[in-house]
């Protein structure tokens, strides 16, 4: 796996993306601190990603670090099947509208 600083990535993006297209991986560094990983795109879809060993290894690594807790897929499916989606009252603003309003009001 290649370790690339942000400035090098910006200056040589095409070359680094060509490396990724050939199956390589890049870890992007910000002042020697890893901030991102660029990996080849897998167009197989969500069903295949769930069984992808690399995804399973990454999730297990995140669970060991305490960043996430692995769930129980059958239990999640049962919970979703037994709970109706929440409905907003008529005329109520949804989350998207509230977010758009917040962005309009931003002084940034």
N, C-alpha and C positions, 0 to 999 in steps of 0.2 A: 504494500500500500504506500502510495506516494504522499509525502508531507509537503504541502505547498502553502506559502504565505499569501495573504490576500493580494498584495501588490503584484506578485508573480502570476497569480491566477488572473487578475484583471489584464495584465500585459500579454499573457499568452493563453487566453481562454480557448481559442480554437484548438491549439495543440493539446491542451489538457482534456478537452472534451473528446478529442479523437482517441486519446488514451482510454477514457472511460467507455467509449463506444466499442473498443476492442476487448472490454471485459475488466479493465483495471478499476481501481478505486482510488479516490483522492481524499485525504483529510486536509481540511482548510484550517490554517493556523492564523490566529490574531495575536501577534507578539508572543509566539511560541506556545500559545494556548489553543488546543483544538476547539473549534467552534462549529464545524459542520463536516459532513462526510458526503461526497458525491459518489454515487454508485450507478451502475448501468440500470436503465429503465427496464422493468419487467412488464410487458403489455399483457401478461397472462390473465390478470384480473384478480379481484379480491379472493375468490375461492382458492386459487392457486397460491396466492401470497400467504394464506393462512397455513398451508402445508409446506411452504418453502422452508428448508432447514436453516437458511441464513436468517430469516425472520424469526423463527423459533429460537435460535441461538441468541439473537439480539434481545428478544423479549425476556428470555431467561436471565441474561446478563443484567438488564434493567431491574428485574425482580430481585436479583441478588444484591443490587445496590440500594434497594428499597425505594426506587423511583416509581415503580408500579407494582400492583398486586395482580397476579394472574387470576382471571375469573374462571367460572365454570360455565361454559357455553350452553349446555343443556338447561342449567338453572336460569340463565339469562333469558333463554327462549321461553321457558315456562312463565317467568315473571312478565315478560312482554305480552304473552298471550292472555294473561289474566288481568291486565290493567288497560283500561281504555285511555286513549290519548286525551290530554287536557284540551278543552275548547275555550277559546276566549269569548267573553260576553260580546254581544253585538255592539259594534261601534268602538270596541277597545283597540288600542294600537298594539301591533305586534312588535316583536323584538327587532325586526329589520327596520321598521319605521322609527323606533326609538333610537337605534344606532345611527340612522341617517340624520335625525335631528341633532344628536350629540356631535356628530362630525361637522354639521353646519355651524353649530355654536362654538366650536373649538377656536381658540385664539392662536393656535399654532401656526 
